[in-house]
Amino acid sequence: MLANFFSILRIALIPFILYYLKKDANGLPLTALILLLVAILSDAADGYAARRFGQGSLMGSVLDPLADKLLIASAGFALVWWYNFPLWLMGMLACRDLAILAAGLYLLRTRSPIIPANRFGKYTTVCMATLSICYLTPVPLVFRDPLLYLAAVLIVISSVLYLRALYTHCSTSTPIATHNTQQSDSSKRTA
């Protein structure tokens, strides 16, 4: 499927982005910027292909956010190391993403539907990508600093919304595995 191809492409670009971020750390990392832009466009193309061609799938619902999180985390920590990107912001994002990953693995294990990314999660991704580009180019601090704090606020909002959706989901739905076990127990009693 075309949508999954774009997610896999995003993951495949990560080593090359990291290589060029390190290689060009003392100047303008033009190749890394181009690769980052290709990765960002592949994210948009992924979503478009899934909607336009009806290519939504369980694999895609796992692969797309995983590709986003791997790209942002790896590029983000490379920016912390080589480009003075704020560690506290990457720490916030890493904590949020690890919690979402743990919740997603739990939902997969219990065969519950995966909670899709909320709108503020997507805004966070766009904001972090834009902020990353700002740290790679000579953007004045007057533009970069507000974006930095906006990213922090978006991380908090998206985390709260995801936790609320997870709580609602877990309190209102019965996992498929548990539901099937309850049915087989009740059928044993009637037999």
N, C-alpha and C positions, 0 to 999 in steps of 0.2 A: 504494500500500500504506500502511496505517495506521502501521506502524512507521517507515517512511521519513518520513511526514508529521511525526511527533514530532521526528525529528532535524532536519528542515528548520525546524520551529518554533523549536527551540533556537537555531539559527543566526540566524534572523530576529529573535529577541529581543535579541541582543547589542547592536545600536546603541542600543536603548531603555534597556537596563540601564546602558550607559556614560553615556548622556545624564543619567539620573536620579542616577547615582552622582556625577557632576560637579556637577549642579545643586544637590543637597542635601548637598554635602560639609561644610557647616558645622553640620549638624544631623542628625537621625535620617532616613536616606534610606528612608522607608517604601515609596515606589513602587518603588525599586530592589530592596528586600527582597522585595516581593511578586513582582516579575518574576523575581528569582533563584529564588524558591520554585517558581514556575510552570515555569521551565527545569529545575529539579531533578526535579520531578514528571513533566515530559515525558520525561526520561531513563528514569525507572522505567516509564512507560507504554510507551515505545519497546520496552524489553526484554520487557515483559509481552505486548505485541501480537505481537512476533516469535515468542515461544514459544507463546502461546495459539492464534494463528491460523496458525502455520506460515509466517510471512512472512520467514523468514531468506533473505537473498540476498547476492550479492557486493557489490551497491551498498550494502546495509544494513550489511554488515561493514566497509565503508570509511566510510560516512556517519556512523554512530553514534559511533565513536571520534573522528572528525574534529570533529564537533559538540561533543563533550565537551572536546576539547583547545582548540578555538577559544574556547569559553565560559570555561573555567577560565583560559586565558592572558590573554584580554582583560580579564575581570573582575579577575583577579589583579594585572595590571600597573596597572589603574586604582586598585586598593586600595593598591598601593605608592605611587602618585603622590599620591592624595588622602587616604588613611587610615592611613599609616604601617605598612602591611603589610611584613614583612621581605623586602627585595630578595634576600637570599641564598637564601631558600626558593623564591621565584619563579624564581631562576636555576637552582636544582637541578631544579625541575619542567620548566622550558623546555629544559634540556639533555636530560633524559630523553625528553621528548615529541618533540624534534627528531630524536633518534636513532631512536625508534620510527617516526616518519614516514618517515625515510630508508629504514629497513629495509622498511617496508610498500610504499613506492614501488618498491624493488628487487624485492620479491617479486611485485608486480603486473606489473612489466616482464618478469620471467622466467616469468610465468604460474604461479608457485608458489602454493599455498594460503596465504592470509593467516593469520598466527598470531593467535588470538583473545586478548583481554585476559585477563590472569591475575587470580585472585581478589584479590591484593594491589593490583593496579592499580585494581580497583573500590573497594577499601577506601580507597586514596589519594584517589580522586575524592570519595568521601563525606566523608572527613576534611577535604579542602581546601574543600569546599562548606560544611561546618559551621564551619570556621575563618574562612572569609570572612564568614559571618553574625556570628560573634563579633566581628570587627573593625568591623562596621557597627552593632553594638548595644552598650549599656553592660554588657558581660559582665566580671566581675571577672577580674583577671590570674591568679588561682589556678586558674581553669578554662581560660583561654585559653592560657597558656604550656605546660602539658603537652600540649595538643592540637597546638601548634606543633611540638614536638619529635617527637611521634608521627607527624605528617605527614612530617617529614624522614626518619624511620626507614622509613616505608612507601614513600616514593619510592625509597630505596636498595634495599629488599627487592624491590619490583616491578621495578626496573631489572635487578637481578641475575637474577631469575627469567625476565624477558623475554629477556635476553642468552643465558641457558642454553637456553631454548626455541628461540631463533633458531639457535644453534650446532648443537643437535641436529637441527633441521629441515634446515639447510643441509648437514650432514654425512651425513644419511640419505636425502635425497630428490633425485631428478634433476628439474630444472625441465622442464616440458612442452615448451617451445621447444627445449631441448637434446635431449630425448628424441626428438622428431619429426625433428630434423636427423640424429641418429644412425641412425634407422630408414631415412630416405631415402638416406643414404650406403651403408648395408649393402644396400639393395635395388638400388642402382646397381651394386654389385659383383657381385651374383648375376645381373643381367640380361645 
